[in-house]
């Protein structure tokens, strides 16, 4: 009798186990998975380096002001015996420039960067003109001077021209240094202005 009871109990326990297994809920496919540590990490964007701007080839260059030429010994008294001061600083044609002729005036007017200066000391004075020329303007102006009464000025660092000493325009000096064109009412003044321009704006004469 006891043997039957044990056997029946065994069968009953087995049936209960099967029933409990069948009733256990299946894991849901929508259940949220446990996030990994990397999913909590906040990504830090890599900073994009700012490129260094390259200087523009079209960036306009500047010429020194008329005041900036006054520092040389020539301008401080050697030229006319007294320090010069600025009388006019302009980008327009000044009266003395009419002596340069039509080719020079046309070239000056066409230059995008230009300056004309008058300096005075009492009743005396001196004048200069400056412009930045492109290759065509430079070549045209040099050719015009070669075909005129100007003669090549010897011994200058620049390609330069002067009027003959017995001319009514004697001592007018015109020089070409790099992209710069310098004109003066005195040959020594012209050389001095060209030297000052070279010091102040080396990028124009390289």
Secondary structure, 3 states (H helix, E strand, C coil): CHHHHHHHHHHHHHHHHHHHHHHCCCCCCCCCCCCCHHHHCCCCCCCCCCCCCCCCCCCCCCCCCHHHHCCCCHHHHHCCCCCCEEEEEECCCCHHHHHHCHHHHHHHHHCCEEEEEEEEECCEEEEEEEEECCHHHHHHHHHHHHCCCCEECCCCCCEEEECCCCCCCCCCEEEEECCEEEEECCHHHHHHHHHHHHHHCHHHHC
